[in-house]
């Protein structure tokens, strides 16, 4: 089954939570965990990945927390995906052309290439700013937390 795993889903939730606020706003990890319904066991590992990839900055201590390392406009879903998953690759045959004996003649490989390109395009076209804006709109009419609740129920 092709699906986005929990770690990626939670990483996107963390980033959306930060993007919903003005740039430079620092949020305590406990607030993010509570608001976005992320288990603590996942939270610290994901924060480490996002920080290592310079998507967020971390601040220790009682007045610490997380903030975006750069503007939400300059971060897209592909950046977040790759921070926690590595490069998006839907099939091994796309990673090392020439290793498959069917390679260029393979009709399936051409379709994998097109599907890969479509996914990459959509991930690159979706900015964190856009997601934060949409989350704020949904929150203003009470839908956001219902969506987050249903997402959590479906992945656990």
LINWOHU-V574475 format. One record per residue. N is the residue number from 0. SS is DSSP state (h for helix, s for strand, l for the rest). NEAR is the number of other ideal C-beta (glycine too) atoms within 10 Angstrom. Layout:
# LINWOHU-V574475
N_SS_NEAR ; N_SS_NEAR
This chain:
# LINWOHU-V574475
0_l_2 ; 1_l_6 ; 2_l_8 ; 3_l_13 ; 4_l_11 ; 5_h_15 ; 6_h_14 ; 7_h_18 ; 8_h_19 ; 9_h_24 ; 10_h_28 ; 11_h_20 ; 12_h_23 ; 13_h_26 ; 14_h_27 ; 15_h_22 ; 16_h_20 ; 17_h_26 ; 18_h_25 ; 19_l_20 ; 20_l_15 ; 21_l_7 ; 22_l_13 ; 23_l_9 ; 24_l_13 ; 25_l_15 ; 26_s_19 ; 27_l_14 ; 28_h_17 ; 29_h_11 ; 30_h_12 ; 31_h_21 ; 32_h_19 ; 33_h_10 ; 34_h_17 ; 35_h_21 ; 36_l_15 ; 37_l_23 ; 38_l_11 ; 39_h_9 ; 40_h_7 ; 41_h_17 ; 42_h_20 ; 43_h_10 ; 44_h_13 ; 45_h_24 ; 46_h_18 ; 47_h_12 ; 48_h_17 ; 49_h_24 ; 50_h_15 ; 51_h_10 ; 52_l_15 ; 53_l_12 ; 54_l_24 ; 55_s_24 ; 56_s_15 ; 57_s_15 ; 58_s_11 ; 59_l_7 ; 60_l_6 ; 61_l_6 ; 62_l_8 ; 63_l_12 ; 64_s_20 ; 65_s_25 ; 66_s_15 ; 67_s_23 ; 68_l_16 ; 69_l_14 ; 70_l_13 ; 71_h_22 ; 72_h_13 ; 73_h_13 ; 74_l_24 ; 75_s_19 ; 76_h_23 ; 77_h_18 ; 78_h_19 ; 79_h_25 ; 80_h_19 ; 81_h_16 ; 82_h_21 ; 83_h_21 ; 84_h_15 ; 85_l_8 ; 86_l_10 ; 87_l_14 ; 88_l_12 ; 89_l_13 ; 90_l_14 ; 91_h_10 ; 92_h_18 ; 93_h_16 ; 94_h_9 ; 95_l_9 ; 96_l_11 ; 97_l_8 ; 98_l_9 ; 99_l_16 ; 100_l_7 ; 101_l_10 ; 102_h_12 ; 103_h_9 ; 104_h_9 ; 105_l_13 ; 106_h_7 ; 107_h_11 ; 108_h_17 ; 109_h_11 ; 110_h_11 ; 111_h_16 ; 112_h_15 ; 113_h_10 ; 114_h_14 ; 115_h_15 ; 116_h_10 ; 117_h_10 ; 118_h_16 ; 119_h_16 ; 120_h_11 ; 121_h_12 ; 122_h_16 ; 123_h_12 ; 124_h_11 ; 125_l_16 ; 126_s_18 ; 127_h_25 ; 128_h_16 ; 129_h_15 ; 130_h_20 ; 131_h_21 ; 132_h_14 ; 133_h_15 ; 134_h_20 ; 135_h_14 ; 136_h_11 ; 137_h_15 ; 138_h_14 ; 139_h_9 ; 140_l_7 ; 141_l_8 ; 142_l_12 ; 143_h_18 ; 144_h_14 ; 145_h_10 ; 146_h_12 ; 147_h_20 ; 148_h_11 ; 149_h_10 ; 150_h_15 ; 151_h_17 ; 152_h_9 ; 153_h_8 ; 154_h_12 ; 155_l_8
